[in-house]
Amino acid sequence: MKTRNNVQKAATKTLAVIISLVLISFTVKAQDFWKNVLSNNSFNQIAMVMVDNSTSSANESGSASASYADMFAEYLTEESDDALDVEDWMVNENNFFRSVNLENESEGSLEMEDWMTNENLFNVTAEALQAEPESAMELENWMTSEKAFGVRYMVIIEEKDSELELEPWMVDYRVWNF
């Protein structure tokens, strides 16, 4: 029974490690992650770098922190871009819309034509838009029946506000004059 529990614990731990590695490979966007891990997984190279680094830093500056500062200083070097060259297409006006000619147009004067003053053409729509007269509304019995709507009572209560009182701070000039 104890062996079964140990095996189950080991299996769940192994499964958790595998799942975490899969999740890391998905979330890190690790295109070259596994290549770097597998190529740099040489304990011999790591040990050689650590031993070589500690002996060279102790011999040169007497402290390991100086070699770390030198290594860090390499990352702080300024980089500069190459000078930009002007190419022919950059100065060719045909590549850009600078040569568009805009001309002002002039319109002729407006003239009144016969059809614009013909009332027969415009009164046709006015006649079509006239409203039809409606018959007068009639009050029917069901509209006033209490059975149709039920009995409703309305109670109106009038409240009286207390009269306003004048308090001393309202007329004090020190409150209102800054």
N, C-alpha and C positions, 0 to 999 in steps of 0.2 A: 504494500500500500504506500509506504514511504517512497519507494523507488518510482512508483507511478506519479506521485505528486512532484517529485524532482524532475522527472522527464517532462511533465506538463509545464512546469515553470520554465525549464530550459527551452521548450518549444515556443512558448509565448514570448520569451525574451528574444529568441532568434527571429521570430516573426515580426516583433516590434522593430528590431534593427533593420530588417529587410524593408519593411514599410517606410521607415524613416529615410533610408537611402534612396528609395524610389521617389519619395516626396521631395527630397533635396534635389534630385536630378531634374524633377519637373519644375520646381519653384525657382531655382537659381538660374534658369535658362542656360544650363551648363552645356554648351555645345562642345567645348573642349575640356570640360571639367574632368571627365574620366581619363582622357588622354594625359592630362597634367598629373593626375593622381597616380596613374600607373607608371608614368615615366619618371616621376620624382620620388618613387617609393623605394629608394635604395638607401638602406640604413648605413651602408658603408660610405656613400658619398656624403651623407649628412654628418657622420662622425668625422670624416676627413676635413670638411669645411669648418666644423666647430673647433677641432684641434688646430688647424692651420690659422684660423682667425684669432684664437686666443694666444698663440705663440707670437704671431706677427705683431699683434697689438701690444703685447707685453714688452717686446724687444724695441719697438719704435717709439712709443710714447709713454710707456710705463703704466698705462691704464687702459682698460677695455673700453671705457666710455669715449675715449678719443677716437678709436677706430669706428665706433658707432656714429660719432659725429661726422667723420669723414664720409662714411657710407651715406648718411642722410644728406650731406652737402651735395652729393652727386645728383640727388633728385631735385635740388633747388636751382640748377643751372637754367638760365633763360634761353629759350629757343626763339629763333627769329624765322620769319617766313621769307621766301625768296622775293625779290623785287617783282612787281607786276609789270608786264610788258603791254604796251598799247598795240593792239592788232588792227589790221586794215578794216575789218568789219565793224570795229567800234567807232570809227570816224566816218564811215560811209553813211551819208544822209539818206540814201535809198532804203536803208534798213529800219528807219524810224519814220514817224509820221510828222516830221517837221515841215514837209513840203506841201501840205494840204492848203489849198487856197480857199479862203472863205470870202464870198462876195455878198454884198448887201443887195437884196432884191427890193425892187420898188413895185408897189401895187398901184393899179389904176384907181381912179376915183369911183366910188360906188354910184350906181345909177338906179333910179326908180323905174320899174317896169310895170306894164299894165296889169299883170296878174297879181302884183303885190297890193294893188288898191281895189281889186274886185271883191266886193263884200259877199257875193254869192259863193265864193270858194271857201270862206272862213265861217260862215254862219251855219253850215251843214253840221259841223261838229258840236256847235253850241246847242242845236236843237236835240241832238242825240243824248246830250248830257243832262237834260232837264229831268228832275225827279218826278216820279209818279205820285200823285196825291194818295195818301193812305186814309183808310176809313178811321173814324174816331174809335178810341178804345172803349170797351164796355166792361162794366163791373159785373162779374158773374157770382153766383151764389157760393161756389166752393172757395172763392177767394176770401170770403168773410166768415166762413164756417169755422167754429172753434174745434169741431171734431177733426177737421183736416190737419190743423196745425197744433192742436192741444192748447190748453189754457196757459197763458204766460202772464206773469205779473212783473211789473217793473216798479221798483221802489226808488224814489228819488229822495236823496238825503242832501240837504244843504248844510254845508259846514261854514262856519264863520271864522275867519282868521282873526287872531288877536290884533289889537291895534299896535302899531309900531311905537316903540318908545325911544326917545332920544337919550343916548348915553354920553357921558362926558368925553370919552376918547374920540367920538365922532366929530366934535367941534374943537378939539384941541389943535392949535396951530403947529405944535411941535411934532405931531404925528404926520401931518400932511405937508409941511414945509421942510424940505431937506436942507 
